[in-house]
Amino acid sequence: MKGLIAIAAVIASTSALAKPVPIPDTPAGHALAAWVGALNSGDVAKIQAYIDTYHRKSNAQNLLDFRKVVGELTVLKIETNEPDHLIAVLGEAAADDVLRAEYRMDPKNPMRIVGGQIAGADRPDDLAIPRLSQAEALHALTARVDRMAAADTFMGAILVESHDKILLEKAWGYGDRAAKIPLKVTDKFRLGSMNKMFTAVATLQLVAQGRLSLDGTVGQYLPAYPNKVIAQKVTLRMLLTHTGGTGEIFGEAFDRHRGELKTLDDYLKLYGTRGPEFPPGSKSDYSNYGFILLGLIVQKVSGEDYYDYVRAHIFAPAGMTDTGSLPENVAVPGRVMGYTQKNGKWVPNTDTLPWRGTSAGGGYSTLEDLRRFAHAMMDGKLLPRALGDAATRSETVDDWYGYGFEVHGKGLAHSFGHTGGAPGMSTELYIYPAAKAVVISLGNIDPGPAVASYYGARMPLVR
């Protein structure tokens, strides 16, 4: 995602925190208004009409799925207002998160969009959410989650730590809905894309040892890589920052071969002949396949199986004893069932899961193990300080991603970590090194309501 697959009702909705502003009466404004209107309607015909009118390549179902995550959108701020160029900040009804939408129109054809994007963004300072006291922030968080749990829109576990003291550790809902088995704070939840942090750390450890270079290419480390453009042009730095154009693994091909994709090499065989989706390094676009390639490179250069490597060099030093990626046909004590909606009912996500978690995501962990990982990162146990700092600050032009870590905010509000989302799972980890805080939310339903970031936006900032 790029901040889109990492978002997730609220005590105070976004629209209550900031008033909507008018959309400009310009070609670019009309395009934005049409998109927001179609999305907010939740109507397939209206969404398809927008797609057809503006000649978009998206499809109605993708936008409907996106709407499930963000809820209705409100235009909160216009940052750039020219007839054929508009940048606006949009508030999400489902969370505190905001999107930045940019539209560039063809001056000769007001119905043709020639550039721009819609992506997650940090809230502008003038739209900042007021900070609360520690007690108020915790009360706001627990009250919000209590309401969502009662409405059956949240199941999961949350941990809040400040200055090495755990302030909140609690679970809501069921690990097995049919058997009415309550969730526990010690349960193992599937992580989704959180695994990318582990893959990034593994890659950077080998960089620190001089065995890899951030500017080395895919072909340099995987000499037999099938597609020559990716082999010659895509670097490790690009893979780590989602700027290589390496594309997705999910879609029709994955659905057809889901049960056959048992190793990282199996993914390479299926997707390795594809060329880049855009000139490598020209922009950022979330790529799960890029992290599959990083896992293969770690495996090749270290001489160790990817899973063995992360267990020995990341999990063990951090003290993470309940984290792994064992296949779904292996019984893992405490690994909870995930649930997704089908025909208005919660059903197990079993038929959507990969064979096992990969270097791109899908493993499992606990609140405590992720708290230990956070401390290992802050304490410099896993990476030399310079590389750890580089990994956890923005390395992208659009200021959202480091090397395998999502990054947000500045100063005491600076955080790094990762989110994860897929059918039956929704996860958030935010590490605030200057404020000495760790906030974790692990959910076993989707779409994921943003609860960790909800608290993070309100918690007091104290060194």
N, C-alpha and C positions, 0 to 999 in steps of 0.2 A: 500495500500500500501506500506507501508514501503519505502517510498521515490520513489516508482515506479508509487502508484496511486496518488501522489502528485505532478508530473512534467508536465510540460506541454506538409525572415523573420527577423531575428535579424539584427541589424545594423552591428555588427561584429560577424560572426559566430564563434562557438567554434573552428572549424578547423583553423580559421584565428588567433585565440588567441594563439594557440599552434600547432606546426607541428606534423603530425602523425609519429609514430615510427614503425620500422619493427616488425612483429610478429615472435617470435622464431621458428626455425625449429625443433620442438620437438613434442612428442605426445600431450602434453597439449596445445602447441601452435597451432597444427593442429586443435584441437577441438575448440579453440577460433576462429581461422580463419574461420572455417566452419560455426560457429554460426553467426559471424559478416557478412560474405559473404551472407549467406542465408537471414538474416534479411534485409540487405541493398538492396537486389535484389527486395524485395516486391513480390516475385514470390511464389505462393502457392506450386508448385511442388518442388522447391528448398528447401523451408522451410521443407516440409514433408520429403525430402530426408535426410536432416540433422537429423531430429527427428528419422527416421528409422535407419540411420547409427550409431548414438550414443545411440540408445535405450532410448530415452527420454520419459517422461510421458506427456509432454506438447502436445498441438495440434496446427496445423498451424494457425487457426483463432485467437487463443490467442496471438500468436507472431505477427500476422498482426495488431491486435488491439494495441499491445505494440508499434509497429513501428509507428503507427499514432501519438502516444504521443511523442516519442523521436526523430523521424526522423532517418536519417542515422547515424551510429556510426563510430567514428574514434578512433583508439588505440593511446592514448597520452603518456602513460608511462607504462613501465614494472617494477613492484615493486618486484616481486619474479620470478626467472627464473630457474627452475629445470626441468629435462626431464618430470617428471610426476606431477609437481606442478607449476602452473602459477598463478600470481595475476597481473592483468592489470587494468589501469584506462582508461575508455572510455569516449570520449566526445560526447554529443548529438548535432545533427544539429539543433534541434528545440528549444534549450535553452542553457544557460550557464551550466546547470547541468552536473554532471559527474556520471558515474556508476563505481563501483569496481567489476570486474569479477574475480572469483577464480575457477580454474579447478584443480581437483585432479583425476589422471588417475590410472587405475589398471596397475601396472608394467608388469603383465603377459598378458594384453590385451589392446593395445593402443586405442581401440575403445570403451572402457568401462569407463564411468565417475563414480567415486566412491564417490565424495564429492565436496564441493564448492557451491558457490551461486553467483547470480548477483543482486546487490542492489544499491540503491542510496547512494552517499557518498559526503562528503565535498570535495571541490577542494583542492588538495595538495598545500602547500605554493609555490612550484616552478611552479605551473600552475595558480597562482592567477591572477585575472583580475585587471588591474590597476585602482586605485581609481581616481575619477574625482572631480572637484569642485562641489558645490551644484548646480550652474546654469548649468554646463555641464551635470551633472547626470540627472537633470530634463529634459533638452533638449533632451538627448539621449533617455530617457523613452518616452516622448511624441512623438518624431519623429518615434520611433519604433512602438508605438501603432497606430499612424496615418496611417502608412503604412499597418499594419495588418488590421485595420478597412476598409481601402480602398480596400484591397484584400478580404474582407469578411471572415477573419480568426480570428477576435476578435470582440466581442460585450460585453460590460460590463461597469463597473465603477471602478475608481481607486482613492485612497486617499493616500497622502504622508504627514506625519507630522514629524517635527523635533523640539525638545525642546519646545513642547506645541504649536507650530505654524503650522497651516495647509498650506503647500506649494503648494499642488495640490489636487483638487477635481473635477473630470470631468467624464462624461459618453460618451460613443460612441455606436452607433447602435440603435437597436429597442427593446422595451419591447414587442411589437406586430408587427411582420414583415408584416403580411397581411394588417393590418390597418395603417402601417407606423407610429406607435406611438413611438416617440423617448424615449430612456431611460433617466431617471433622476438620479441624485446622491442620491436622497431620496428613490429610489425604493427598494423593498424587493426582494432579490435574494435567491434562494435555496442554502444551504450551503454545501451539501454533508457531508463529514466526519468532518467538523469543529465542529459539535455538540459533538464530543467526548471530547472536552475541557470542555464543560459544565458538562458532566457526570463525568469527572474526578474530577472537582472542587466539585461537590456534594458529591462524594465518600470521598474525602479528608476532607471535612467539618465534615462528620460523624466520620472520623478517629480522627480528632482534638477533637471531643466531647467525645471520648472514646467509641462510640457506634459501631464502626467497627475497625478492625485491619488489617493492610496491609498483615499480615501473616495468617489471618483467611481464611478458605476454603469456597468454594462455598456451600458445604453441611452444614457448620456451620450456614450460613445465609439463605439458602434455603433447609431445612431439607428433603423435599420430592423430591429433584432433582433426575431425573430418572437414569442418568448414574453414577454409583458408583465411577468409576475412577476419573472423573472430580469432583464429589462431594467431594472426599477425598483428592485429590492431587493438585487441582488447587486453588491457593490463589488469593486474590485481587491484590496483587503486580504483579502476573503473568498476570492477566486480564488487568491491567493498562499499562503493558509494552509489550503486545502481545507475551508473552512467555508461555502461557498456553496450546497451541495446540488446541484451541477451534473451529477453523475453520471459514468458511464463512457462510453467509446467502444467498448470491446471487448464482444463477445457475438454474437448471431445476426445483427444488422443489419450489424456490421462484417464478419463472415464472408461474408455475401451480397454486399457491395459493396466488398470489400477492393481489388480491382483498379481500381475507379472513383474511389476516394478519393485524388486526386492533388494537391489543393491544400487549404489550410486552409479555404477557402470551401466546398469539397465536404463537409467535416465539418459545417460550419454548416448547410448545406442538409439534411443527413441528420438532425441532432439538434436543430436550433434551435427546433423547436416544442415540445419537452419542457418541462414545468414542473420546478421544483426537487423533489428527493427528500425534503427536510425544510425547515422554515422557515429561510431563509438566516441564517447567523450563530449558529444554535442549537447546533451541534455540529460536529465535524470528521469528514469521511469522504473518503478519497482520491479525487480526481477528475481523471482524465486530460483530460476534456473542458474542465474549468476552465482548463487550460493551453493548450488549443487556442484558447479565447477570448482569453487573454492574448496569444498570438501574433497573432491577428487585430487586437487593439487596438494592439499595437506597429506592425503593418503600416499600419493606418489613420492613426494619429497621426503617425508618423515620415514617412509618404509613401514609404517604402522597402519593397521586398519583405522579408518576415521573414528569409529566408535571407541576403539581401544585408546586412541590418542587423546580424545577429549576426557575420557575417564581418568587417565593417568596424569595428564598435564594440566587439567582445569578442575575437574570435580574433586579429585583427591587433595590437591593443595588447598582448595577452598573449603574442604570439609563437607562436601556435598555427597551425602550417602544415599539419598533417595531420588536421584535424578538419573534418567537414562532414556534409551530409545528402543527398548526391546520390542520385537514384533507383536502385533495385536493378537496372534494366536498363542502367545506366552502369557500365562497367568501372572500378573504383577500384583502382589498384595497392596491394597489401598488405592489402586488406580481406579478412579471413579468413572462411571458411565457418563457420556455426553449426550445431550438432547437437542434436537432441532425441530422446528415446526414443519408439519406436513398436514395439509388439509385442516388447519386450525388446531391440531393436536401435537403435543410433544411426543416425539418418537426417538428411539436411540439413533445415534449418528453412525452406527456400525457400517452401513453400506457406503459411507462417504470417505472412510479413513484409508490412508495409504497403508501398505504392508507394515511399514514401521516408520518412525520419525527419521528425518534426513538432516543433512547439513543446512538445509533451507528452513526446517521447522518440523514440528510434529512430535517431539519427545514429550517427556513428562517430568514434573518436579513438584516440590512442596513450597509452602510459604517460608519455612525455615531454611531450606536449601538456597532459595533465591536471596534471602536476607544474607546468608553467608557469602554468596557470590558477590552481592553488592559491596560487602565489606572487603572482600578480597580485591575487588577493583579499586576501591578507595584507598586501600592500604598498600597498593603496589605489589601484591603478592603474585599476580599473574603476568604482569607486563612491566617492563622498565617504565619509569615515570613519564618520560618524553613520549613514548609510543602510546601509553595509556591516555595521556592528555590529548594527543592527536586523534585517537579513536573516538573520544567522547566530546569533541567540539565539532562544529559544523565544517564539513569539507565539501559541501555542495553549494552551487550558486544560489539556489532557492532556500538555503539555510534551514535544512530539516534533518540532515543525516551526517553522521561522522563515518567511521569505518566499522560498519556493522551495528551501530547504535543510533537510535533516534535521539535527537538533541532538541532541547527547548530552553528558552529564557536566558537571562543574563544575570551576572552577579549572584546574589544569594538565591535568586529564583532559577538559576541554571540547573537543569537536570539532564540526565542521560539514562537510557534504558531501552526498553522495547515493548511493543504491544504485539498481540497475536490474535487472529480471528479466523475462524473456519466453522463449518457446521458443528455445533455442539461444544464450542470452546470460545472463550474470550478472556484475554489476559492483559495485564498491565504491570510494568515495573518502572518506577521512577526513582532515580537515585539523585539526591541533592547534596553534592559533596561539600559546598560551602556552608549550607544550612544544616549539614549533618543529619539528614533525614532520609528514610527509605519508606516508600509506600508501594504496596503490592496488592493486586486484586487478581484472583484466579477464579474463573467462572466455567461452569459446565453446561451453559445454554448459550444460544446466540439469538439475535445479534447482541453484542456486548454493550451494556450500559457503562458509560465512563464513570467509574466510581473512584479509582485511585487519583485520576487527574482532577476530579471534582474536589477532593480533599486538598490536593497539592495547590490548587488555585486559591484556597482560602486559608491555609495553615499560616501561622506566624513565621516570619523569616528571622531567625536569630542565629548568630554564629556560635 
